[in-house]
């Protein structure tokens, strides 16, 4: 699932390319056909469609949805581009409301967590889909940018930097072994580098994201949940430096990201297949 954050334009290209490959190759590729006979696949190309539409047409850096919970002076129209709830801070595990870092109670903040856990239809939709299909064992949340591959815990409390519970040794081994496979599939497209320092629990390699969706799916619903940050840095021969690609890269770069990260999603489906076979 992708585009919880509206401004991350390349992310739905990844999930749509992934779906297109499965659909187009089913009729002609025996390996794809066998994979889809063994694994059920659910795709949400855009979690935050209202925010995405606003980002495409009105204010390109719109991050949040379009729910305006502001009151008083904060409802002044000059703040319109700051209204909304950060969908990926609105879930019900390790949230701002539970005292975890990375969300905000300020309705104009980019990480505003809403009026309560799951106050927004966008977050409730993700949870409802997962809860309605208990056969879902794996998920991958596609964000941009920076080239990260991450898993839980995704949040910590400020005092003592106490994270949500760490995965068991067995689950940590599964996370890491699967990450190697998926990152390898991404690299196979154009040699993209996902640094080891960008691979691991969100709270260790990026920051604390209170109330994020992957933590909700993992801790509350028992789903092995990962997060992509697509758009790895690119080496500039002229400057001899690594450069970021941004939330809205030129189409050629966005298309390349869709190809390589769709390959990563295909490998995730293979991971799910192998996990089911080993568990049966």
Helices and strands as residue ranges (DSSP letters): H 11-26, H 30-38, H 49-57, G 72-75, G 77-82, G 87-89, G 96-98, H 121-132, E 138-144, E 148-151, E 156-157, G 159-161, E 162-163, H 169-190, G 196-198, E 199-201, H 202-205, H 213-215, I 216-220, H 221-221, E 224-230, E 234-236, E 241-243, H 251-279
